[in-house]
Every structure is written in structure tokens, then in C-alpha cells.
């Protein structure tokens, strides 16, 4: 199975089991040169009352035992994304939102964050 097929299977599984608002691919698969040893970097936006660590743990447990490659998964609520951009000026999150590849967006989702125009691209 090719890595693009694996990514599609991962996304399908996350959507089916976890029901996120949005899934964004970032890292070497978007702005680098991925190879067979590259991990898959996913930024997931999901409405939840759980802590970020609990959300990430929950998702990993849902995917555990599957034939999935190494992954780095970040799970933020829409409110955390807004705070990261507007209050904390988090350039890493901003760059993911600006340059990452949206692989899934929940139909009817109203989540959208306005990104500042003045930032420099630090990851390219």
C-alpha cells in the first residue's frame, strides 16, 4: 500500500471514529520531501470539553492496533485555535493553517479562523 493510500485510510478512520471539524496535513508530506521513513503530521480540530492531552490520547487509542505508520497528531478545539492565533501569536499553528493541506472539513462546519496578513512564513 502506498503512503497516500495509508493517509487516506487514516483520514477515513479518524472521520468515522472521531468526527472532527477539520483535518489538516502538514510537515514533510506538504512542504518537504517525504520518504518511506517520514511520519505523518496531522492537525485535527474537534469540538470537545476534554483537555488537549486527553483528546490526543483518545484519538491514538482509537487508531492503536491498526496498520498505520508513525504519526504526530495535534488535536485542538476551535477555541484553542482562535486563542493560539489571536492571543498567543503562535506562528507554528498559523503556518499549519495557512500552508497545510486540508484533507477533511466537516460538512456544514462554520469553523474558520482569520489569519493575520503581516506574518512571515517561518517553516519554508
Backbone as CSV, one residue per row, in Angstrom:
resi,resn,N_x,N_y,N_z,CA_x,CA_y,CA_z,C_x,C_y,C_z
1,UNK,0.840,-1.181,0.000,0.000,0.000,0.000,0.887,1.246,0.000
2,UNK,0.595,2.181,-0.881,1.370,3.419,-0.943,1.002,4.324,0.223
3,UNK,1.916,5.247,0.521,1.709,6.127,1.667,0.475,7.003,1.477
4,UNK,0.190,7.443,0.240,-1.005,8.267,0.025,-2.271,7.466,0.322
5,UNK,-2.254,6.176,0.018,-3.390,5.316,0.360,-3.502,5.166,1.871
6,UNK,-2.361,5.061,2.551,-2.372,4.956,4.017,-2.943,6.227,4.638
7,UNK,-2.534,7.389,4.109,-3.054,8.654,4.633,-4.566,8.703,4.443
8,UNK,-5.041,8.321,3.272,-6.487,8.316,3.021,-7.196,7.379,3.996
9,UNK,-6.636,6.207,4.228,-7.238,5.268,5.182,-7.267,5.836,6.600
10,UNK,-6.189,6.523,6.980,-6.123,7.147,8.303,-7.214,8.201,8.438
11,UNK,-7.338,9.062,7.427,-8.342,10.126,7.459,-9.743,9.525,7.546
12,UNK,-10.006,8.521,6.717,-11.320,7.861,6.748,-11.621,7.302,8.136
13,UNK,-10.626,6.694,8.752,-10.803,6.100,10.082,-11.024,7.173,11.144
14,UNK,-10.265,8.264,11.075,-10.427,9.359,12.041,-11.819,9.972,11.906
15,UNK,-12.243,10.227,10.671,-13.571,10.816,10.454,-14.655,9.880,10.986
16,UNK,-14.523,8.604,10.711,-15.531,7.626,11.125,-15.615,7.498,12.652
17,UNK,-14.465,7.435,13.309,-14.453,7.174,14.751,-14.453,8.424,15.624
18,UNK,-13.907,9.532,15.097,-13.625,10.687,15.952,-14.476,11.909,15.618
19,UNK,-15.010,11.988,14.411,-15.894,13.062,13.955,-15.330,14.472,14.182
20,UNK,-14.190,14.774,13.592,-13.589,16.096,13.772,-14.264,17.163,12.910
21,UNK,-13.957,18.413,13.220,-14.394,19.529,12.380,-13.526,19.613,11.124
22,UNK,-12.216,19.418,11.339,-11.273,19.604,10.237,-10.034,18.764,10.489
23,UNK,-9.420,18.277,9.394,-8.143,17.564,9.466,-7.208,18.208,8.451
24,UNK,-6.030,18.620,8.931,-5.050,19.288,8.078,-3.740,18.503,8.128
25,UNK,-3.225,18.189,6.961,-1.922,17.533,6.839,-0.853,18.614,6.781
26,UNK,0.227,18.440,7.549,1.342,19.388,7.493,2.637,18.607,7.589
27,UNK,3.749,19.297,7.574,5.044,18.624,7.672,5.568,18.204,6.316
28,UNK,6.419,17.193,6.313,7.143,16.817,5.093,6.230,16.386,3.955
29,UNK,5.046,15.880,4.249,4.143,15.466,3.175,3.522,16.654,2.457
30,UNK,3.618,17.834,3.037,3.075,19.024,2.393,4.192,19.942,1.915
31,UNK,5.171,20.246,2.773,6.185,21.221,2.389,7.609,20.686,2.430
32,UNK,7.752,19.405,2.315,9.091,18.817,2.303,9.189,17.704,1.297
33,UNK,10.162,16.872,1.504,10.361,15.711,0.647,10.191,14.457,1.487
34,UNK,8.963,13.946,1.584,8.755,12.764,2.415,9.428,11.541,1.828
35,UNK,9.841,10.660,2.707,10.394,9.383,2.260,9.690,8.272,3.029
36,UNK,10.108,7.053,2.817,9.417,5.917,3.440,9.477,5.946,4.969
37,UNK,10.429,6.696,5.539,10.563,6.781,6.989,9.888,8.012,7.593
38,UNK,9.299,8.858,6.752,8.659,10.078,7.245,7.405,9.747,8.041
39,UNK,7.186,10.518,9.108,5.938,10.339,9.839,4.867,11.216,9.205
40,UNK,3.640,10.972,9.588,2.504,11.731,9.074,2.098,12.718,10.157
41,UNK,2.069,14.006,9.802,1.736,15.068,10.745,0.312,15.539,10.477
42,UNK,-0.544,15.422,11.484,-1.941,15.813,11.335,-2.326,16.822,12.401
43,UNK,-3.020,17.868,11.965,-3.589,18.868,12.860,-5.100,18.685,12.783
44,UNK,-5.704,18.324,13.903,-7.123,17.999,13.930,-7.849,19.011,14.810
45,UNK,-8.941,19.536,14.276,-9.767,20.472,15.030,-11.064,19.748,15.375
46,UNK,-11.359,19.700,16.677,-12.545,18.977,17.148,-13.134,19.688,18.356
47,UNK,-14.429,19.871,18.336,-15.124,20.431,19.485,-15.111,19.394,20.607
48,UNK,-14.660,19.796,21.794,-14.563,18.857,22.907,-14.385,19.611,24.212
49,UNK,-14.836,19.003,25.295,-14.626,19.550,26.631,-13.393,18.943,27.297
50,UNK,-12.799,17.939,26.665,-11.633,17.258,27.235,-10.378,18.100,27.040
51,UNK,-9.351,17.830,27.850,-8.076,18.534,27.691,-7.410,18.093,26.390
52,UNK,-6.472,18.889,25.920,-5.760,18.560,24.679,-5.075,17.195,24.786
53,UNK,-4.451,16.918,25.917,-3.773,15.628,26.106,-4.782,14.485,26.073
54,UNK,-5.922,14.670,26.720,-6.957,13.626,26.695,-7.475,13.392,25.277
55,UNK,-7.647,14.464,24.508,-8.124,14.324,23.117,-7.114,13.566,22.277
56,UNK,-5.845,13.903,22.420,-4.804,13.220,21.644,-4.715,11.751,22.050
57,UNK,-4.789,11.481,23.339,-4.749,10.104,23.830,-5.954,9.316,23.305
58,UNK,-7.121,9.925,23.350,-8.337,9.267,22.866,-8.207,8.879,21.391
59,UNK,-7.700,9.788,20.588,-7.553,9.503,19.162,-6.525,8.409,18.927
60,UNK,-5.402,8.476,19.613,-4.383,7.427,19.459,-4.935,6.054,19.855
61,UNK,-5.734,6.000,20.917,-6.324,4.729,21.339,-7.291,4.189,20.287
62,UNK,-8.016,5.084,19.627,-8.937,4.654,18.572,-8.172,4.076,17.384
63,UNK,-6.975,4.627,17.123,-6.190,4.181,15.974,-5.226,3.060,16.325
64,UNK,-4.986,2.843,17.614,-3.999,1.860,18.052,-4.351,0.468,17.542
65,UNK,-3.323,-0.247,17.124,-3.523,-1.605,16.649,-3.763,-1.674,15.162
66,UNK,-3.961,-0.536,14.531,-4.137,-0.519,13.086,-2.774,-0.513,12.422
67,UNK,-2.760,-0.829,11.170,-1.506,-0.864,10.416,-1.176,0.531,9.890
68,UNK,-1.032,1.485,10.799,-0.768,2.854,10.403,0.700,3.194,10.649
69,UNK,1.261,4.050,9.816,2.650,4.479,10.014,2.768,5.422,11.213
70,UNK,3.987,5.824,11.517,4.226,6.765,12.615,3.506,8.078,12.333
71,UNK,2.892,8.633,13.381,2.138,9.872,13.221,2.402,10.815,14.376
72,UNK,2.412,12.103,14.058,2.352,13.151,15.066,0.976,13.772,14.916
73,UNK,0.211,13.758,15.983,-1.163,14.235,15.922,-1.344,15.354,16.937
74,UNK,-1.821,16.496,16.471,-2.184,17.610,17.334,-3.695,17.746,17.267
75,UNK,-4.361,17.808,18.417,-5.814,17.944,18.448,-6.166,19.201,19.241
76,UNK,-6.754,20.176,18.560,-7.141,21.450,19.166,-8.645,21.657,19.014
77,UNK,-9.244,22.354,19.960,-10.632,22.776,19.795,-10.627,24.047,18.940
78,UNK,-11.767,24.415,18.352,-11.819,25.678,17.609,-11.411,26.869,18.479
79,UNK,-11.804,26.855,19.745,-11.452,27.955,20.649,-9.941,28.022,20.890
80,UNK,-9.304,26.870,21.019,-7.846,26.843,21.211,-7.123,27.353,19.969
81,UNK,-7.646,27.038,18.803,-7.040,27.544,17.564,-7.137,29.063,17.538
82,UNK,-8.321,29.592,17.827,-8.519,31.050,17.853,-7.554,31.718,18.833
83,UNK,-7.441,31.167,20.045,-6.530,31.731,21.044,-5.076,31.641,20.591
84,UNK,-4.705,30.505,20.007,-3.325,30.316,19.553,-2.931,31.375,18.539
85,UNK,-3.856,31.723,17.669,-3.575,32.707,16.623,-3.688,34.126,17.154
86,UNK,-4.794,34.446,17.793,-5.086,35.832,18.157,-4.447,36.297,19.459
87,UNK,-4.372,35.436,20.463,-3.807,35.853,21.745,-2.338,35.484,21.896
88,UNK,-2.002,34.247,21.546,-0.645,33.762,21.778,0.290,34.004,20.605
89,UNK,-0.268,34.394,19.454,0.537,34.666,18.242,1.410,33.463,17.884
90,UNK,0.829,32.273,17.924,1.543,31.023,17.675,1.808,30.857,16.180
91,UNK,3.046,31.119,15.774,3.409,31.058,14.356,3.347,29.641,13.796
92,UNK,3.619,28.654,14.618,3.574,27.263,14.158,2.149,26.876,13.753
93,UNK,1.180,27.167,14.615,-0.222,26.859,14.311,-0.683,27.685,13.119
94,UNK,-0.292,28.936,13.105,-0.665,29.795,11.970,-0.138,29.223,10.656
95,UNK,1.090,28.755,10.662,1.680,28.207,9.439,0.962,26.926,9.001
96,UNK,0.568,26.102,9.949,-0.205,24.898,9.611,-1.508,25.303,8.925
97,UNK,-2.207,26.273,9.493,-3.483,26.708,8.924,-3.307,27.373,7.565
98,UNK,-2.229,28.108,7.420,-2.002,28.846,6.174,-1.494,27.939,5.051
99,UNK,-0.598,26.995,5.376,0.087,26.231,4.328,-0.180,24.731,4.351
100,UNK,-0.858,24.257,5.385,-1.187,22.837,5.434,-2.242,22.492,4.392
101,UNK,-2.399,21.211,4.162,-3.375,20.737,3.176,-4.599,20.202,3.924
102,UNK,-5.744,20.833,3.697,-6.976,20.381,4.341,-7.409,19.079,3.676
103,UNK,-7.438,18.011,4.466,-7.829,16.703,3.948,-9.289,16.386,4.234
104,UNK,-9.849,17.062,5.224,-11.257,16.850,5.556,-11.788,18.100,6.232
105,UNK,-12.998,18.477,5.864,-13.713,19.551,6.535,-15.155,19.090,6.706
106,UNK,-15.628,19.101,7.915,-16.965,18.603,8.230,-18.008,19.400,7.453
107,UNK,-18.882,18.714,6.740,-19.940,19.428,6.017,-20.770,20.288,6.971
108,UNK,-20.971,21.531,6.590,-21.748,22.443,7.408,-20.980,23.098,8.535
109,UNK,-19.703,22.763,8.673,-18.899,23.348,9.742,-18.716,24.840,9.502
110,UNK,-18.896,25.613,10.545,-18.732,27.056,10.441,-17.349,27.507,10.883
111,UNK,-16.484,26.545,11.271,-15.165,26.929,11.777,-14.302,27.508,10.664
112,UNK,-13.839,28.709,10.901,-12.899,29.367,10.002,-12.208,30.448,10.823
113,UNK,-10.907,30.508,10.747,-10.166,31.496,11.523,-9.503,32.481,10.566
114,UNK,-9.607,33.766,10.890,-8.952,34.794,10.082,-7.483,34.854,10.491
115,UNK,-6.604,34.722,9.512,-5.169,34.747,9.789,-4.606,36.138,9.535
116,UNK,-3.687,36.593,10.389,-3.052,37.894,10.181,-2.299,37.930,8.856
117,UNK,-2.245,39.087,8.241,-1.553,39.225,6.955,-0.080,39.564,7.126
118,UNK,0.331,39.974,8.295,1.680,40.509,8.491,2.738,39.467,8.824
119,UNK,2.379,38.223,8.989,3.327,37.215,9.441,4.251,36.739,8.331
120,UNK,5.446,36.362,8.728,6.399,35.758,7.808,6.228,34.253,7.842
121,UNK,6.527,33.618,6.743,6.460,32.162,6.674,7.762,31.608,7.242
122,UNK,7.706,30.947,8.395,8.934,30.504,9.059,9.287,29.053,8.796
123,UNK,8.380,28.284,8.216,8.651,26.862,8.057,9.087,26.479,6.654
124,UNK,9.211,27.417,5.759,9.588,27.079,4.377,10.971,27.592,4.058
